[in-house]
Every structure is written in structure tokens, then in C-alpha cells.
């Protein structure tokens, strides 16, 4: 099954599960499976492992290479028998309604090719066609800031379309696209990625003269630190709003011992 179809870890209690993939879906589902009593969880990665301090029942192995019945073989020569395989392989943007010369293609990266400010199309790469700055893509890159970033991208695009802000000429835009795309190679850990996307969101805000503080990098950094300190307890920490200064309540039960995932259950226990 694909992670998209994963609904309830209880159906895998007492079973051996292989997860193929090494990003947020694999991280979250592996912990859900552990929490609800899976016998063993194996995470198979293609390039880099997640590298957390996993509990005994979760471990990571290199890429899955072949499957024979219920036996799975991995790139390092190891193998194991599994009751189910869950594909945590992410997604690819797909635009079948667009001509190929105007279609964006990329992996999950932070600074996109062909797009000025990662939103305005200029068709830089081979086989792509310029659209004179009249085509826009939003929310296409890997994300920490999500809705905050989407809001700033939408304000930026609306401001360009309405003529409120003027973008540089094509040559300068292309130079900036290539510069930012090259910077992906420097985003080698979550903390650099957070800093890079913070700067990106702040750049969009500066372009449209949006003056409210959008920098929540301190919260993201603390979240990452908590995960690397203890992957089982990072959800038990609370964080403070940079706007209201209110801190979220701490759940009375550790996440790994709380089996009621409903909204009502959470709110009632935190009341």
C-alpha cells in the first residue's frame, strides 16, 4: 500500500512492516506502528537514512532491491520477511494539461529551476519555453513554512499581476534563478534548510512590503533538536506563539502512551 492509503496503525499490531522511503511519511508511520504494537518496523532508504535514535523495534536499511514472496532483499545484502510493505515514497507534481515546454519538473527541493522567486516561470532549462513572466506556480517546493509561505507567494503573484511590483528584466531573473538553484547544494541539513526558507519567505515579504514578523525559525530549529534528542518524545514538547506569546498546553499523557488520536480526546484531556 501507499502511505496515502494508511489510516490506522492498529491493523498492523504484531506484524513486521517494511517502509520504503526516508522522509516525513516514513518517520511518522514508523512511530505510529511502533506505538500500536508492530513487531518490527524496517525503513528502507535510497540515499540518506533518517538517522534518529530509534527504539529497538525500528531500524533502517539501504534500498530495497528485490522481493521474493514475503522476503525482501536490500542493497547491503541483508534480507527479512515482512507481512506488509508501505510505500512512503512521496509524490511528483503532475501537470498533464500543460504543454511540456511549460511544465515544471523537479524533485523535493527548496529553490526551483525555471522559476524566479520560485513562482514566476522563465523556462531556463533545456526544452523549456519562456512565458514572458505570465505563468506562475505556487507551493511547488519542499516546505517548512507551508501556509505562511503560500500566503506570501500568493501576495507576490497578485502584486506582479496587478503591477504593484515590477520584476527585473529576464536576464536578471534568470541569473537569480540559477544562483538560487545552485544554493540547494548547500542545504545539507534541516537547520540550513530552515534558514534558507526563512530567508526566502522574508524576501517575498520585502518584495510586497509586508512588514509583520514571519520568522519562526527558532521554533522549527527547536522542533528539529527535540526530534534528534528523542524521536519518541519530541511531540510532548510545547511551543510559544511569536504573536500572542501564549504557549500551547502540554498533553497530560506522553504521546507514545496516548491511544486516543481524536480531536475531542485531545481537547478533553488538555482542558
C-alpha positions in Angstrom: 0.0 0.0 0.0 1.0 3.6 -0.4 1.3 6.0 2.6 -1.6 7.9 1.1 -3.9 5.0 2.0 -2.5 4.5 5.5 -5.3 5.1 8.0 -4.8 3.1 11.2 -1.7 1.5 12.7 -3.8 -0.9 14.8 -4.3 -3.2 11.8 -0.5 -3.9 11.9 -0.3 -4.8 15.5 2.0 -7.8 16.0 3.2 -7.7 12.3 6.5 -7.0 10.6 6.3 -4.0 8.3 8.7 -2.6 5.7 8.5 1.1 4.9 10.1 2.2 1.6 11.2 5.9 1.8 13.0 8.2 4.2 11.1 11.4 4.8 8.2 12.6 6.9 5.8 9.9 5.9 8.2 7.1 6.9 9.2 8.9 10.1 5.5 9.4 11.2 4.2 6.0 10.1 7.1 4.1 11.7 6.3 5.8 15.0 2.6 5.1 14.7 3.3 1.4 14.0 5.7 1.2 17.0 3.2 2.9 19.2 0.4 0.5 18.3 2.5 -2.7 18.8 4.0 -3.7 15.4 6.5 -6.5 16.0 9.2 -4.9 13.8 9.4 -1.8 11.6 12.1 -1.6 8.9 12.8 1.7 7.0 14.5 1.3 3.6 16.2 4.4 2.3 17.6 5.2 -1.1 20.3 7.9 -0.4 20.3 9.0 3.3 18.9 7.5 6.4 16.8 9.5 8.8 19.4 9.0 11.5 17.2 9.3 14.6 17.8 7.4 17.8 15.2 4.7 17.1 13.7 2.4 19.7 14.7 -1.3 19.3 11.8 -2.3 17.1 12.6 0.3 14.4 15.7 0.1 12.3 16.9 1.4 8.9 18.5 -0.4 6.0 19.6 0.6 2.5 17.5 0.4 -0.6 15.1 -2.4 -1.3 16.4 -4.3 -4.3 14.2 -7.5 -4.8 11.2 -9.2 -3.3 10.7 -13.0 -3.3 7.4 -13.9 -1.8 7.4 -12.3 1.7 11.2 -12.0 1.7 12.7 -8.6 0.9 16.4 -8.1 0.0 18.3 -4.9 0.5 21.3 -3.3 -1.2 23.7 -4.1 1.7 23.0 -7.9 1.3 20.6 -8.2 4.2 17.1 -9.6 4.0 14.0 -10.1 6.0 10.4 -11.4 5.9 7.6 -9.0 6.2 3.8 -9.0 6.4 3.2 -5.8 4.6 5.1 -3.1 2.6 4.1 0.6 2.9 5.5 2.9 0.2 6.5 6.2 1.8 7.9 7.5 -1.5 6.4 10.9 -1.6 4.9 12.5 -4.7 5.7 14.1 -8.0 3.9 17.2 -9.4 2.0 16.3 -12.5 0.5 18.7 -15.0 -0.9 16.7 -17.9 -3.0 19.7 -19.0 0.2 21.8 -19.6 2.4 21.7 -22.7 5.7 20.0 -21.9 7.7 23.1 -22.7 5.9 25.0 -19.9 5.7 22.1 -17.4 7.7 22.3 -14.2 9.6 19.2 -13.3 11.6 18.9 -10.0 12.2 16.8 -7.0 11.5 17.9 -3.5 14.0 20.8 -3.3 13.8 24.2 -1.8 14.9 26.5 -4.7 13.3 25.7 -8.0 14.6 25.7 -11.6 12.9 27.9 -14.2 11.1 30.0 -11.6 12.0 33.5 -10.4 11.4 33.7 -6.7 10.4 30.0 -7.1 7.0 31.1 -8.6 7.4 33.1 -11.8 8.1 31.0 -14.9 11.0 31.9 -17.2 11.8 28.5 -18.9 15.5 28.4 -18.2 16.3 24.6 -18.5 16.7 22.7 -21.8 13.5 22.0 -23.7 11.5 24.7 -21.8 9.9 27.8 -23.2 9.7 31.3 -21.9 6.2 32.6 -21.0 7.2 36.3 -20.6 6.6 36.2 -16.9 2.9 35.5 -17.3 2.9 31.9 -15.9 3.1 31.2 -12.2 3.5 28.1 -10.0 2.8 28.3 -6.2 3.6 25.9 -3.4 5.8 23.7 -5.5 9.0 23.4 -3.4 9.9 21.4 -0.3 8.5 23.1 2.7 8.9 24.1 6.3 6.8 27.2 6.3 3.8 25.8 4.3 0.8 28.2 4.7 2.8 31.2 5.7 4.9 30.7 2.5 1.8 30.0 0.4 0.3 33.3 1.6 3.4 35.3 0.7 3.6 33.6 -2.7 0.0 34.5 -3.4 0.5 38.1 -2.4 3.6 38.3 -4.5 1.9 36.8 -7.6 -1.1 39.1 -7.2 1.2 42.1 -6.8 3.0 41.2 -10.0 -0.2 40.7 -12.0 -1.7 43.9 -10.8 1.5 45.8 -11.5 2.1 46.8 -7.9 5.6 45.5 -8.0 7.9 45.2 -11.1 10.2 42.3 -11.5 13.7 42.7 -13.1 14.3 42.0 -16.8 14.6 38.4 -18.0 18.4 38.4 -17.8 18.5 39.4 -14.2 15.7 37.0 -13.3 17.5 34.1 -15.0 20.7 34.9 -13.1 18.8 34.9 -9.8 17.1 31.6 -10.7 20.4 29.9 -11.4 22.0 31.4 -8.3 19.2 30.2 -6.0 19.1 26.8 -7.7 22.8 26.3 -7.1 22.3 27.1 -3.4 20.3 23.8 -3.0 23.7 22.0 -2.8 24.4 24.0 0.4 21.2 23.0 2.2 22.7 19.8 3.6 20.8 19.6 6.9 17.4 20.6 8.3 18.8 23.7 10.1 20.3 25.1 6.9 17.1 24.3 5.1 15.1 26.2 7.8 17.5 29.2 7.5 17.2 29.1 3.7 13.4 29.0 3.6 13.2 31.7 6.3 15.3 34.0 4.1 13.1 33.1 1.1 9.8 34.0 2.9 11.4 37.2 4.2 12.4 38.1 0.7 8.9 37.6 -0.6 7.6 39.8 2.3 10.1 42.5 1.5 9.1 42.5 -2.2 5.5 43.1 -1.4 6.2 45.4 1.6 4.7 43.0 4.1 6.0 44.2 7.5 4.7 41.6 10.0 7.3 39.3 11.5 7.2 35.9 9.8 10.4 34.4 11.2 9.6 31.3 13.1 13.0 29.6 12.5 13.6 29.4 16.2 10.5 27.2 16.6 11.5 25.0 13.7 15.0 24.6 15.0 13.8 23.6 18.5 11.4 21.1 16.9 14.3 19.5 14.9 16.5 19.5 18.0 13.8 17.8 20.0 13.4 15.1 17.3 17.1 14.4 17.3 17.3 14.3 21.1 14.5 11.7 21.4 12.3 10.8 18.4 9.7 9.2 20.8 9.2 12.3 23.0 9.5 15.3 20.7 5.7 15.6 20.3 5.4 16.0 24.1 7.1 19.5 24.0 5.1 22.7 23.7 5.9 25.9 21.8 5.1 29.6 22.2 3.4 31.7 19.6 5.6 34.6 18.3 2.5 36.7 18.1 0.4 36.1 21.2 3.3 34.8 23.3 1.0 32.1 24.6 2.5 28.6 25.0 0.5 25.6 23.9 -0.7 23.2 26.7 1.3 20.1 27.4 -0.7 17.0 26.9 -1.0 15.1 30.2 0.0 11.8 28.6 3.2 11.1 26.7 2.3 10.7 23.0 3.6 7.2 22.9 1.1 6.2 25.6 -1.9 8.2 24.3 -4.0 5.9 22.1 -6.9 8.3 21.5 -5.9 10.3 18.5 -9.3 12.1 18.1 -9.6 15.8 18.3 -12.2 15.5 21.1 -9.9 13.2 23.0 -7.0 15.6 22.7 -9.0 18.7 23.7 -10.8 17.0 26.6 -7.5 15.7 28.1 -5.9 19.1 27.7 -8.8 21.1 29.1 
